[in-house]
Amino acid sequence: MTEDSEDPNDGAGYHVEAGSEDVADAVLLPGNPERVDKITALWDGHEEVARHREYRTATGTYDGAPISVTSTGIGSPSAAIAVEELARVGVDTFIRVGSCGAIQPEMEVGDLVITTGAVRQEGTSDEYVREDYPAAADGEVVSALVAAAERLGHDYHTGVTMSADSFYAGQGRPGFEGFEAAGSDELVEELQDANVKNIEMEASSILTIASVYGLRAGAVCSVYANRVTGEFRTEGESRAAETASLAVKLLARMDEVKREAGADRWHAGLSL
Protein backbone atom coordinates (compact mmCIF):
# COMPACT_ATOMS: atom_id res chain seq x y z
CA MET A 1 0.00 0.00 0.00
CA THR A 2 1.41 3.38 -0.96
CA GLU A 3 1.86 5.95 1.80
CA ASP A 4 -0.43 8.51 0.15
CA SER A 5 -3.37 6.15 -0.47
CA GLU A 6 -5.95 4.64 1.87
CA ASP A 7 -7.10 2.15 -0.78
CA PRO A 8 -6.06 -1.39 0.30
CA ASN A 9 -6.10 -2.40 -3.38
CA ASP A 10 -2.92 -0.34 -3.76
CA GLY A 11 -1.01 -2.95 -1.78
CA ALA A 12 -1.04 -6.72 -2.16
CA GLY A 13 -0.68 -7.52 1.53
CA TYR A 14 -2.67 -4.90 3.38
CA HIS A 15 -3.60 -7.38 6.15
CA VAL A 16 -1.60 -10.53 5.44
CA GLU A 17 1.57 -8.53 4.71
CA ALA A 18 3.02 -11.19 2.40
CA GLY A 19 4.31 -10.45 -1.08
CA SER A 20 4.78 -12.58 -4.18
CA GLU A 21 8.33 -13.49 -3.17
CA ASP A 22 7.15 -14.70 0.25
CA VAL A 23 4.67 -17.44 -0.63
CA ALA A 24 4.42 -20.59 -2.72
CA ASP A 25 1.70 -21.20 -5.30
CA ALA A 26 -0.16 -23.42 -2.80
CA VAL A 27 -1.12 -22.22 0.68
CA LEU A 28 -2.65 -24.10 3.60
CA LEU A 29 -5.22 -22.09 5.57
CA PRO A 30 -5.64 -23.04 9.24
CA GLY A 31 -7.69 -20.79 11.48
CA ASN A 32 -5.59 -20.81 14.63
CA PRO A 33 -2.21 -19.02 14.31
CA GLU A 34 -0.76 -21.55 16.77
CA ARG A 35 -1.51 -24.30 14.26
CA VAL A 36 1.14 -22.86 11.94
CA ASP A 37 3.92 -24.33 14.10
CA LYS A 38 2.23 -27.73 14.15
CA ILE A 39 1.95 -27.72 10.36
CA THR A 40 5.48 -26.55 9.62
CA ALA A 41 6.89 -29.15 12.03
CA LEU A 42 5.93 -31.72 9.38
CA TRP A 43 7.88 -29.98 6.59
CA ASP A 44 11.48 -30.32 5.41
CA GLY A 45 12.13 -26.78 6.60
CA HIS A 46 10.44 -23.38 6.72
CA GLU A 47 10.75 -19.68 7.45
CA GLU A 48 8.16 -17.36 8.94
CA VAL A 49 7.71 -14.58 6.38
CA ALA A 50 4.89 -12.44 7.81
CA ARG A 51 2.86 -11.88 10.98
CA HIS A 52 0.06 -9.34 11.39
CA ARG A 53 -3.12 -9.63 13.47
CA GLU A 54 -4.51 -13.16 13.04
CA TYR A 55 -2.51 -13.68 9.86
CA ARG A 56 0.72 -15.62 10.33
CA THR A 57 2.52 -16.88 7.24
CA ALA A 58 5.39 -19.34 6.80
CA THR A 59 6.92 -20.81 3.65
CA GLY A 60 9.02 -23.92 3.15
CA THR A 61 8.99 -27.30 1.43
CA TYR A 62 7.24 -30.60 2.05
CA ASP A 63 9.02 -33.58 0.50
CA GLY A 64 10.69 -31.10 -1.83
CA ALA A 65 7.49 -29.32 -2.92
CA PRO A 66 7.18 -25.57 -2.24
CA ILE A 67 4.40 -24.87 0.26
CA SER A 68 3.11 -22.04 2.44
CA VAL A 69 0.70 -21.68 5.34
CA THR A 70 -1.32 -18.63 6.43
CA SER A 71 -3.54 -18.61 9.50
CA THR A 72 -6.88 -16.88 8.98
CA GLY A 73 -8.40 -16.50 12.44
CA ILE A 74 -11.97 -17.54 13.15
CA GLY A 75 -14.71 -17.21 10.55
CA SER A 76 -15.30 -16.44 6.92
CA PRO A 77 -14.72 -12.66 6.88
CA SER A 78 -11.07 -12.98 7.87
CA ALA A 79 -10.60 -16.10 5.72
CA ALA A 80 -11.89 -14.20 2.69
CA ILE A 81 -9.33 -11.44 3.29
CA ALA A 82 -6.55 -14.03 3.27
CA VAL A 83 -7.76 -15.56 0.00
CA GLU A 84 -8.09 -12.11 -1.60
CA GLU A 85 -4.64 -10.90 -0.64
CA LEU A 86 -2.84 -14.17 -1.32
CA ALA A 87 -4.51 -14.48 -4.73
CA ARG A 88 -3.21 -11.00 -5.60
CA VAL A 89 0.38 -12.12 -5.07
CA GLY A 90 0.02 -15.21 -7.25
CA VAL A 91 -1.32 -18.02 -5.05
CA ASP A 92 -3.53 -20.34 -7.10
CA THR A 93 -4.28 -23.20 -4.69
CA PHE A 94 -5.86 -22.99 -1.22
CA ILE A 95 -6.50 -25.81 1.24
CA ARG A 96 -8.31 -25.11 4.47
CA VAL A 97 -6.87 -27.17 7.33
CA GLY A 98 -9.14 -27.02 10.33
CA SER A 99 -11.27 -28.69 12.95
CA CYS A 100 -14.98 -29.40 12.86
CA GLY A 101 -17.97 -30.98 14.51
CA ALA A 102 -19.26 -34.17 12.90
CA ILE A 103 -23.01 -34.66 12.69
CA GLN A 104 -23.29 -38.23 11.39
CA PRO A 105 -23.23 -40.94 14.09
CA GLU A 106 -20.67 -43.21 12.40
CA MET A 107 -17.96 -40.52 12.34
CA GLU A 108 -15.30 -40.83 15.03
CA VAL A 109 -13.40 -38.11 16.85
CA GLY A 110 -10.01 -37.91 15.12
CA ASP A 111 -11.37 -38.83 11.69
CA LEU A 112 -10.81 -36.47 8.76
CA VAL A 113 -13.52 -34.85 6.66
CA ILE A 114 -12.57 -33.96 3.08
CA THR A 115 -15.08 -31.44 1.80
CA THR A 116 -16.57 -31.91 -1.67
CA GLY A 117 -18.96 -28.98 -1.36
CA ALA A 118 -20.41 -26.74 1.31
CA VAL A 119 -23.68 -25.27 2.54
CA ARG A 120 -23.22 -21.50 2.52
CA GLN A 121 -24.69 -20.55 5.89
CA GLU A 122 -22.07 -17.79 6.26
CA GLY A 123 -22.74 -14.33 4.89
CA THR A 124 -19.33 -13.48 3.44
CA SER A 125 -19.70 -15.40 0.18
CA ASP A 126 -23.13 -13.78 -0.34
CA GLU A 127 -21.31 -10.49 -0.81
CA TYR A 128 -19.40 -11.99 -3.75
CA VAL A 129 -22.04 -13.89 -5.69
CA ARG A 130 -25.73 -14.82 -5.72
CA GLU A 131 -26.86 -17.17 -2.95
CA ASP A 132 -27.63 -20.12 -5.25
CA TYR A 133 -24.05 -20.22 -6.58
CA PRO A 134 -22.49 -23.50 -5.36
CA ALA A 135 -19.57 -23.71 -2.95
CA ALA A 136 -17.78 -26.57 -4.69
CA ALA A 137 -14.31 -27.90 -3.92
CA ASP A 138 -11.94 -28.21 -6.85
CA GLY A 139 -11.86 -31.78 -8.17
CA GLU A 140 -8.08 -31.94 -8.34
CA VAL A 141 -7.75 -30.79 -4.74
CA VAL A 142 -10.34 -33.33 -3.54
CA SER A 143 -8.52 -36.11 -5.45
CA ALA A 144 -5.16 -35.07 -3.98
CA LEU A 145 -6.56 -34.96 -0.43
CA VAL A 146 -8.17 -38.39 -0.80
CA ALA A 147 -4.97 -39.86 -2.27
CA ALA A 148 -2.95 -38.33 0.56
CA ALA A 149 -5.26 -39.69 3.27
CA GLU A 150 -5.14 -43.12 1.63
CA ARG A 151 -1.33 -43.11 1.42
CA LEU A 152 -1.02 -42.01 5.04
CA GLY A 153 -3.59 -44.51 6.28
CA HIS A 154 -5.83 -41.92 7.93
CA ASP A 155 -9.54 -42.59 8.41
CA TYR A 156 -11.54 -40.06 6.41
CA HIS A 157 -14.98 -39.17 5.07
CA THR A 158 -15.90 -37.17 1.98
CA GLY A 159 -19.01 -35.10 1.53
CA VAL A 160 -20.81 -31.85 2.12
CA THR A 161 -19.80 -29.43 4.89
CA MET A 162 -21.91 -26.68 6.44
CA SER A 163 -20.14 -23.40 7.18
CA ALA A 164 -21.72 -21.18 9.80
CA ASP A 165 -21.05 -17.60 10.85
CA SER A 166 -21.23 -18.26 14.58
CA PHE A 167 -19.97 -20.98 16.88
CA TYR A 168 -23.00 -20.98 19.16
CA ALA A 169 -26.40 -19.96 17.72
CA GLY A 170 -25.42 -20.62 14.10
CA GLN A 171 -24.43 -24.19 14.89
CA GLY A 172 -27.49 -25.03 16.95
CA ARG A 173 -25.79 -24.59 20.32
CA PRO A 174 -27.37 -22.70 23.24
CA GLY A 175 -26.17 -19.16 23.76
CA PHE A 176 -25.73 -17.14 26.94
CA GLU A 177 -28.11 -18.21 29.72
CA GLY A 178 -29.54 -20.92 27.47
CA PHE A 179 -30.65 -18.64 24.65
CA GLU A 180 -31.81 -20.59 21.60
CA ALA A 181 -31.99 -19.01 18.15
CA ALA A 182 -35.09 -19.64 16.07
CA GLY A 183 -34.84 -23.05 14.44
CA SER A 184 -31.65 -24.01 16.26
CA ASP A 185 -33.25 -27.09 17.82
CA GLU A 186 -33.93 -28.49 14.34
CA LEU A 187 -30.75 -27.38 12.56
CA VAL A 188 -28.51 -30.39 13.15
CA GLU A 189 -31.27 -32.89 12.41
CA GLU A 190 -32.12 -31.15 9.13
CA LEU A 191 -28.47 -31.23 8.09
CA GLN A 192 -28.17 -34.89 9.04
CA ASP A 193 -31.20 -35.73 6.91
CA ALA A 194 -29.52 -33.97 3.98
CA ASN A 195 -26.38 -36.12 4.48
CA VAL A 196 -24.22 -33.17 5.50
CA LYS A 197 -21.12 -34.51 7.24
CA ASN A 198 -19.78 -31.73 9.42
CA ILE A 199 -20.03 -28.12 10.60
CA GLU A 200 -17.25 -25.50 10.64
CA MET A 201 -16.89 -21.80 9.85
CA GLU A 202 -14.68 -21.07 6.83
CA ALA A 203 -14.84 -23.67 4.04
CA SER A 204 -17.80 -22.38 2.03
CA SER A 205 -16.41 -18.86 1.69
CA ILE A 206 -12.95 -20.12 0.70
CA LEU A 207 -14.42 -22.50 -1.89
CA THR A 208 -16.83 -19.93 -3.30
CA ILE A 209 -14.34 -17.08 -3.63
CA ALA A 210 -11.67 -19.33 -5.13
CA SER A 211 -14.17 -20.65 -7.66
CA VAL A 212 -15.30 -17.14 -8.63
CA TYR A 213 -11.65 -16.24 -9.29
CA GLY A 214 -10.86 -19.46 -11.18
CA LEU A 215 -8.53 -20.79 -8.47
CA ARG A 216 -8.27 -24.22 -6.83
CA ALA A 217 -9.52 -24.77 -3.29
CA GLY A 218 -10.46 -27.55 -0.94
CA ALA A 219 -10.74 -28.32 2.75
CA VAL A 220 -9.76 -31.05 5.18
CA CYS A 221 -10.82 -30.91 8.81
CA SER A 222 -10.20 -33.14 11.79
CA VAL A 223 -13.24 -34.12 13.81
CA TYR A 224 -12.96 -32.69 17.31
CA ALA A 225 -16.56 -33.35 18.33
CA ASN A 226 -19.44 -35.56 17.32
CA ARG A 227 -22.68 -33.66 17.86
CA VAL A 228 -24.68 -36.90 17.89
CA THR A 229 -22.69 -38.87 20.47
CA GLY A 230 -21.56 -35.85 22.50
CA GLU A 231 -17.91 -36.95 22.37
CA PHE A 232 -15.25 -34.21 22.26
CA ARG A 233 -11.43 -34.39 22.05
CA THR A 234 -8.86 -32.20 20.31
CA GLU A 235 -7.57 -35.09 18.22
CA GLY A 236 -6.45 -35.54 14.63
CA GLU A 237 -4.99 -32.07 14.09
CA SER A 238 -1.65 -33.41 12.85
CA ARG A 239 -3.44 -35.85 10.52
CA ALA A 240 -5.24 -33.02 8.77
CA ALA A 241 -2.01 -31.04 8.48
CA GLU A 242 -0.08 -34.03 7.14
CA THR A 243 -2.82 -34.89 4.65
CA ALA A 244 -3.01 -31.32 3.34
CA SER A 245 0.78 -31.04 3.06
CA LEU A 246 1.06 -34.29 1.11
CA ALA A 247 -1.86 -33.15 -1.07
CA VAL A 248 0.19 -30.09 -2.09
CA LYS A 249 3.02 -32.43 -3.11
CA LEU A 250 0.57 -34.54 -5.12
CA LEU A 251 -0.97 -31.47 -6.76
CA ALA A 252 2.49 -30.38 -7.89
CA ARG A 253 2.92 -33.81 -9.46
CA MET A 254 -0.54 -33.55 -11.05
CA ASP A 255 0.50 -30.28 -12.65
CA GLU A 256 3.65 -31.90 -14.03
CA VAL A 257 1.65 -34.79 -15.48
CA LYS A 258 -0.81 -32.37 -17.10
CA ARG A 259 2.01 -30.47 -18.75
CA GLU A 260 3.58 -33.70 -20.01
CA ALA A 261 0.24 -34.93 -21.38
CA GLY A 262 -0.88 -31.57 -22.75
CA ALA A 263 -4.03 -31.82 -20.62
CA ASP A 264 -5.95 -28.95 -19.03
CA ARG A 265 -7.19 -31.00 -16.07
CA TRP A 266 -5.79 -33.95 -14.19
CA HIS A 267 -8.03 -37.02 -14.31
CA ALA A 268 -7.93 -40.61 -13.14
CA GLY A 269 -6.55 -41.74 -16.49
CA LEU A 270 -3.33 -39.83 -15.82
CA SER A 271 -0.80 -41.48 -13.54
CA LEU A 272 0.72 -39.83 -10.47
N, C-alpha and C positions, 0 to 999 in steps of 0.2 A: 504494500500500500504506500503510495507516495505521500510525503509529508503535508502537501497542500490540498489533499483530497480526503473527504470523509466517506467516499464510496468504497465499500469493501471489495467491489469488483476490480478495483485498481491493483489489488494485491492478491496473489494466489493463496497465501496462507494467513489470512486475516485472523482466524481463530486457531487453526491447527499449527501454523507457523512452520510448515515444511515445504520446501521447494522441490523442483523437479530432480535436482541432484541428490536429494535426501532419501527418496523412496523408490522401491522397486515397482514393477508393473502390477504386482499382486499384493494386496494388503489385507491382513486379518483385522477384524473389527470386534474386539471384546468391549464390554461396557466398562468394567472395573479397571481403572488404571493399574491397580496392583496385579492384575492378571497378565500384564505385559511381561513382568519378570518370569512368571511361570511358563509363558509361551516361549520366550527367548532362551530359557534354560534347555529347551529341546533342540536348539539350532546348533550349527557348527560354530558359529560366532556371531556377534552383533555389536552395534553401537547405538546408543540413544542419540537421536538427531534433533528432537524437539520436545518441549514440554510447556504447555500453556493451559490453564484451567483444567478441565477434565481430559484434555487431549494430550496423550503421551505417545510419542512415536519412536520406534526403533527399527533399524534395518540391518539385515545380515544375510546369511544363507542357510538353507536347510538341505542337507545332502547335495550341496553344490548349487542349488537353485536360489537365485535372488528372491528375497521375501522381506516384507515389512509388516509391522503391526502398529495400529493406532487405536487407543482406547477412545470410546465415544461418550462415556457417562451413561446415565440412565435415561432411556426413552428415545422416541423417534425424532423430536426436534433437534437434539444435539447430534444424533446419528446422521441425520440429513446434512447437517453442516459439514461433517467429516467427509461424506461422499462427495458433496459439491466441491470442496476445496482440494481434495485429493484428485478428483477427476480433472480439475483445472491444471494440475501439474503432471498429468500423463498417466495416472493409474487407470487401468482398464478392467481389473478383476477385484472384486470385493467378496470376502467370506466372513459373515458374522460368526463369532465364536462366543457362545454364551451359555447361560443356564436357563432352565425352564421348569414349568410345572406340567407333568403329564396328566392327561384326563381320561385315558383308556386303562382299564383295570389290569391288563396283562403287561403293562410297561413297568419296568423295575427302576428304582433309584440307581443311578449310575449308568443306565443305558444312554445311548445317543439318539437324538432325533435329527434326521437330515430332511430339511424342509424342501418340498417340491413346489409349494405355493402357499399363500397366506391370506387369511381373512383380514381385511383392512379395517380393524376397529380403532386404529389411531387416526388422528386428524391431519397429521403432517402431509401424508401423500395426497390427501384431498386437495391440498393447495397447489399441487402440481398437475393433476389430471382428474378427469371425471371419475365419480365414485364407482362406476361399473368397469373400470379398467382393471385387468387382473394383476395381482402381485405374484408373478411367476418366477421361480428360480431358473437360472440358465441351465440348459440341459447338460452342457459340458461340465459345469461346476458340480451338478448333482452326480453325474457319472464319476467324476474324480473323487468326490467325497465317499461315495459308495465303495469304489475300488480301494480307497485308502482304508476305510473301516474294515473291509474284508481282509486286506493284507495284514492289518494289525491285529485282527482277531477280536475286535470290539463288537459287543452287542449293539445293534442299532435298529431304528425304525425309520421308514420314509413316509411322508404324507404331508397333510395340510396343517399349518400352524396358525394360531390366532394371535395377532399382535394388538395389545391394549395400550391405552394411554395412561392408565393408572395401575398401581400395584394392588390397591384395595378394592374400591368400588367397581372399577372396570374389569376386574377379574373375578367378580362374584364373591369377594371377601367382605366381611363386616368392617365398617369404618369405626370411627371414634364413638365410644359408648354404645356400640352395637348398631350403629346406623346401617341401613340397607338401602342401596340404590334401587330404583324401580327396575324390576325384572332380574335383579341379581340372583335371586333364589332359583331361577330357571336357566340362567346363562350356561353353566357348565353342562347341564343335562342336554340342552339344545345343541351344544357343540359336539358332545359325545354322539348324539343321534346322527349328526352330519359327518361322523368319522374324522373329526378334527383330532389331531394327536396331542397337541401341547399348546400352552399359552406362554408368551413372553412379551417383550415391549418394543422391539426394534426391527424385526425381520421384514415386515411388510413394507415399511417405508424404504428400507435399503433396496429391496427387490424392485419396487415400483420405480424409484428414481433411477436406478441403474438401467432398467429396461427402457425408460423414456429416453435416456441418453445413449442407448445402444451399447451399453457396457455389460460385462458378465458379473453376476452376483449369485450367492447362495448363502446358506446358513446351516450350521451344525451346533446343536445345544446339548449339554448334558442334563439329564433329569435330576433335579435336586429334590423334587417333591412329587408325590402322586396324590392328586386331589381326590381320588376315589378311595384309596386305602388309608390316607392320612399320614403316610410315611414321609419323613423328611430327613435328608442328610446331604451335606455338601460333598458330593462324591462324583467322580467322573470328569472333573475339570481338565485334568491332564490328558484324558482320552480325547476330548473334543479338540484340544489344542494340537495334539499329535496328529489327529485325523486331518484337521484343516491344513497343517503344515505339509504333510505328505501330499494332500490334494493339490497344493500349489506346485510341488515337484511334478506330479502327474500332469497337471495342466500345461506346464512348460514342455513336457514330452509330447502331449497332444498337439501343441502348436507346431512342434518340429515335424511331427508326422503329417500334419495338414500341409505344411510347406512342401515336404517331399512328395506328397501325393497330388499336389495342386488342388486340394479340396478347401472349400470355404468353412466347412464345419466338420469336427471330429464325429465319427459314428462308430458303431460296434464292429463294422467291417474293417476298420483300420486298427492295426495292432499298436499296443503300447510297448 
